[in-house]
């Protein structure tokens, strides 16, 4: 399964991408997390849906300095294009 997750709020400049990276690696998920120009963060992740849902629960909390306003999730079939989880730039 693939989840495309967009997180809004105070999620840039607070270590949010690194927080998501660590959790995704711990959960053995693949994909990426990146900042978007509008101040939100995009997470594209592939794995078992129940494991992705665990990551989403962590994403709702974030690191201590973050404030999560909204999370939008779009579910798709896996495309199997990732071999690891990475942090990308803009």
N, CA, C and O of each residue as an XYZ file, in Angstrom:
360
protein
N       0.842     -1.176      0.000
C       0.000      0.000      0.000
C       0.888      1.241      0.000
O       2.013      1.225      0.500
N       0.361      2.296     -0.565
C       1.079      3.575     -0.585
C       0.201      4.634      0.056
O      -0.985      4.751     -0.253
N       0.799      5.403      0.952
C       0.126      6.546      1.548
C       0.829      7.818      1.130
O       2.050      7.933      1.237
N       0.047      8.773      0.654
C       0.559     10.112      0.366
C      -0.034     11.003      1.450
O      -1.247     11.204      1.512
N       0.831     11.530      2.293
C       0.402     12.237      3.497
C       0.919     13.668      3.426
O       2.112     13.892      3.222
N       0.027     14.631      3.595
C       0.427     16.040      3.635
C       0.070     16.573      5.012
O      -1.077     16.489      5.450
N       1.071     17.124      5.687
C       0.918     17.605      7.057
C       1.082     19.121      7.057
O       2.067     19.646      6.538
N       0.113     19.817      7.641
C       0.189     21.268      7.745
C       0.274     21.678      9.211
O      -0.068     20.917     10.115
N       0.736     22.888      9.409
C       0.933     23.437     10.748
C       2.357     23.959     10.850
O       2.951     24.353      9.847
N       2.896     23.963     12.044
C       4.297     24.354     12.245
C       5.126     23.083     12.131
O       5.409     22.411     13.123
N       5.512     22.765     10.883
C       6.195     21.495     10.617
C       7.517     21.673      9.868
O       8.183     20.691      9.542
N       7.892     22.910      9.599
C       9.194     23.154      8.980
C      10.064     23.924      9.963
O       9.595     24.826     10.659
N      11.341     23.551     10.007
C      12.283     24.221     10.904
C      12.211     23.724     12.341
O      12.769     24.347     13.245
N      11.518     22.595     12.558
C      11.367     22.067     13.918
C      11.830     20.616     14.033
O      11.585     19.970     15.052
N      12.496     20.096     12.999
C      12.979     18.723     13.018
C      11.928     17.690     12.636
O      12.097     16.500     12.904
N      10.845     18.138     12.011
C       9.745     17.231     11.679
C      10.161     16.158     10.673
O       9.827     14.986     10.849
N      10.886     16.545      9.623
C      11.300     15.549      8.630
C      12.192     14.482      9.249
O      12.058     13.299      8.934
N      13.101     14.894     10.130
C      13.997     13.929     10.776
C      13.219     13.016     11.719
O      13.524     11.828     11.826
N      12.223     13.562     12.398
C      11.355     12.774     13.265
C      10.636     11.692     12.449
O      10.620     10.524     12.838
N      10.047     12.082     11.325
C       9.336     11.134     10.456
C      10.315     10.109      9.880
O      10.006      8.919      9.814
N      11.482     10.571      9.469
C      12.500      9.662      8.931
C      12.820      8.556      9.933
O      12.808      7.374      9.588
N      13.105      8.949     11.177
C      13.465      7.965     12.210
C      12.327      6.959     12.432
O      12.565      5.755     12.520
N      11.101      7.461     12.521
C       9.959      6.568     12.744
C       9.750      5.627     11.562
O       9.490      4.439     11.756
N       9.861      6.147     10.337
C       9.660      5.310      9.142
C      10.714      4.213      9.062
O      10.399      3.070      8.728
N      11.956      4.552      9.364
C      13.032      3.557      9.344
C      12.791      2.505     10.426
O      12.965      1.311     10.180
N      12.393      2.939     11.618
C      12.077      1.995     12.701
C      10.974      1.026     12.285
O      10.998     -0.149     12.650
N      10.003      1.533     11.514
C       8.862      0.715     11.081
C       9.140     -0.058      9.797
O       8.273     -0.780      9.305
N      10.357      0.091      9.249
C      10.776     -0.608      8.030
C       9.905     -0.235      6.823
O       9.548     -1.087      6.009
N       9.574      1.052      6.731
C       8.814      1.570      5.599
C       9.770      2.199      4.590
O      10.892      2.561      4.941
N       9.334      2.328      3.350
C      10.142      2.965      2.309
C       9.377      4.142      1.735
O       8.148      4.183      1.781
N      10.126      5.110      1.189
C       9.515      6.298      0.597
C      10.364      7.510      0.894
O      11.592      7.428      0.924
N       9.703      8.648      1.117
C      10.444      9.882      1.412
C       9.578     10.856      2.188
O       8.356     10.721      2.251
N      10.238     11.837      2.776
C       9.589     12.977      3.411
C      10.282     14.221      2.881
O      11.505     14.254      2.753
N       9.486     15.251      2.570
C      10.092     16.496      2.078
C       9.242     17.696      2.453
O       8.032     17.584      2.649
N       9.899     18.851      2.549
C       9.213     20.120      2.743
C       8.573     20.547      1.431
O       9.133     20.326      0.357
N       7.401     21.157      1.522
C       6.746     21.752      0.364
C       6.842     23.276      0.484
O       6.991     23.814      1.581
N       6.757     23.951     -0.644
C       6.937     25.405     -0.659
C       5.878     26.155      0.132
O       6.124     27.281      0.565
N       4.709     25.563      0.331
C       3.648     26.250      1.069
C       3.788     26.128      2.584
O       2.914     26.580      3.324
N       4.884     25.517      3.052
C       5.126     25.387      4.486
C       4.682     24.056      5.062
O       4.887     23.792      6.247
N       4.077     23.216      4.235
C       3.653     21.896      4.703
C       4.748     20.865      4.440
O       5.783     21.180      3.853
N       4.510     19.639      4.878
C       5.441     18.541      4.666
C       4.688     17.409      3.983
O       3.562     17.080      4.357
N       5.328     16.814      2.971
C       4.754     15.678      2.263
C       5.514     14.414      2.635
O       6.745     14.390      2.657
N       4.756     13.371      2.925
C       5.330     12.051      3.205
C       4.721     11.091      2.197
O       3.500     10.963      2.114
N       5.565     10.422      1.435
C       5.104      9.360      0.540
C       5.735      8.086      1.059
O       6.958      7.968      1.127
N       4.892      7.133      1.423
C       5.390      5.955      2.117
C       4.704      4.704      1.586
O       3.511      4.710      1.282
N       5.488      3.626      1.483
C       4.950      2.346      1.045
C       5.257      1.271      2.072
O       6.320      1.262      2.693
N       4.302      0.365      2.237
C       4.429     -0.740      3.175
C       3.051     -1.288      3.474
O       2.097     -1.023      2.743
N       2.947     -2.050      4.543
C       1.654     -2.578      4.954
C       0.803     -1.442      5.524
O       1.305     -0.590      6.257
N      -0.481     -1.438      5.183
C      -1.355     -0.331      5.585
C      -1.386     -0.142      7.103
O      -1.369      0.991      7.585
N      -1.429     -1.227      7.849
C      -1.473     -1.082      9.309
C      -0.189     -0.459      9.852
O      -0.230      0.255     10.854
N       0.939     -0.714      9.213
C       2.211     -0.101      9.634
C       2.243      1.369      9.230
O       2.712      2.212      9.994
N       1.749      1.680      8.037
C       1.659      3.094      7.617
C       0.764      3.857      8.588
O       1.055      5.007      8.920
N      -0.316      3.237      9.045
C      -1.201      3.900     10.006
C      -0.490      4.208     11.316
O      -0.797      5.207     11.967
N       0.458      3.361     11.711
C       1.264      3.655     12.903
C       2.096      4.909     12.656
O       2.189      5.774     13.526
N       2.703      5.010     11.467
C       3.474      6.211     11.131
C       2.579      7.444     11.145
O       2.988      8.501     11.625
N       1.368      7.319     10.627
C       0.433      8.454     10.620
C       0.125      8.909     12.045
O       0.028     10.108     12.304
N      -0.029      7.970     12.960
C      -0.267      8.337     14.363
C       0.909      9.129     14.929
O       0.710     10.100     15.659
N       2.130      8.717     14.595
C       3.318      9.491     15.012
C       3.326     10.858     14.335
O       3.678     11.859     14.959
N       2.942     10.901     13.066
C       2.933     12.170     12.316
C       1.964     13.166     12.932
O       2.192     14.374     12.859
N       0.890     12.680     13.537
C      -0.089     13.562     14.181
C       0.486     14.241     15.417
O      -0.005     15.286     15.842
N       1.527     13.646     15.993
C       2.145     14.196     17.205
C       3.382     15.012     16.843
O       3.520     16.160     17.267
N       4.282     14.419     16.060
C       5.499     15.105     15.642
C       6.461     15.324     16.790
O       6.211     14.882     17.911
N       7.567     16.010     16.511
C       8.520     16.341     17.574
C       7.927     17.417     18.493
O       6.920     18.045     18.167
N       8.557     17.608     19.613
C       8.055     18.533     20.641
C       7.783     19.944     20.120
O       6.805     20.568     20.531
N       8.621     20.455     19.230
C       8.492     21.841     18.758
C       7.421     22.023     17.684
O       7.062     23.152     17.352
N       6.919     20.936     17.149
C       5.963     21.024     16.045
C       4.545     21.262     16.554
O       4.202     20.915     17.684
N       3.730     21.864     15.685
C       2.291     21.988     15.924
C       1.597     21.467     14.676
O       1.757     22.034     13.595
N       0.829     20.397     14.814
C       0.165     19.779     13.677
C      -1.243     20.339     13.580
O      -2.051     20.194     14.498
N      -1.525     20.981     12.452
C      -2.858     21.553     12.231
C      -3.773     20.558     11.529
O      -4.928     20.386     11.920
N      -3.251     19.900     10.485
C      -4.082     18.991      9.698
C      -3.207     17.945      9.012
O      -2.053     18.200      8.666
N      -3.784     16.770      8.826
C      -3.122     15.713      8.066
C      -4.113     15.187      7.040
O      -5.242     14.826      7.373
N      -3.674     15.148      5.791
C      -4.499     14.616      4.707
C      -3.793     13.372      4.169
O      -2.591     13.401      3.903
N      -4.539     12.285      4.011
C      -3.955     11.030      3.537
C      -4.702     10.568      2.295
O      -5.932     10.525      2.272
N      -3.944     10.228      1.271
C      -4.493      9.618      0.058
C      -3.878      8.232     -0.054
O      -2.657      8.083      0.005
N      -4.712      7.231     -0.211
C      -4.242      5.848     -0.342
C      -4.206      5.443     -1.804
O      -5.123      5.736     -2.571
N      -3.129      4.763     -2.176
C      -2.957      4.234     -3.530
C      -2.345      2.841     -3.438
O      -1.910      2.399     -2.374
N      -2.326      2.176     -4.564
C      -1.595      0.908     -4.635
C      -0.094      1.207     -4.661
O       0.326      2.236     -5.190
N       0.699      0.325     -4.100
C       2.160      0.491     -4.123
C       2.665      0.523     -5.557
O       2.141     -0.160     -6.437
N       3.694      1.332     -5.771
C       4.351      1.384     -7.080
C       5.721      0.714     -7.030
O       6.384      0.556     -8.056
N       6.135      0.324     -5.830
C       7.414     -0.373     -5.621
C       8.597      0.370     -6.246
O       9.473     -0.242     -6.857
N       8.610      1.685     -6.087
C       9.702      2.473     -6.666
C      10.777      2.853     -5.648
O      11.781      3.465     -6.013
N      10.579      2.500     -4.383
C      11.533      2.879     -3.343
C      12.230      1.643     -2.771
O      11.650      0.560     -2.696
N      13.486      1.835     -2.372
C      14.215      0.756     -1.705
C      14.556      1.133     -0.263
O      14.988      0.286      0.519
N      14.361      2.403      0.084
C      14.657      2.886      1.435
C      13.795      4.113      1.714
O      13.070      4.583      0.837
N      13.877      4.621      2.924
C      13.185      5.866      3.277
C      14.212      6.981      3.328
O      15.266      6.828      3.946
N      13.914      8.106      2.681
C      14.876      9.204      2.607
C      14.226     10.542      2.939
O      13.004     10.690      2.906
N      15.077     11.503      3.259
C      14.669     12.891      3.405
C      15.122     13.595      2.145
O      16.301     13.541      1.795
N      14.204     14.256      1.456
C      14.583     14.977      0.247
C      14.448     16.472      0.507
O      13.859     16.897      1.500
N      15.004     17.257     -0.405
C      14.941     18.708     -0.287
C      13.572     19.228     -0.660
O      12.555     18.585     -0.400
N      13.556     20.368     -1.256
C      12.289     21.000     -1.627
C      11.737     20.277     -2.809
O      10.668     20.630     -3.305
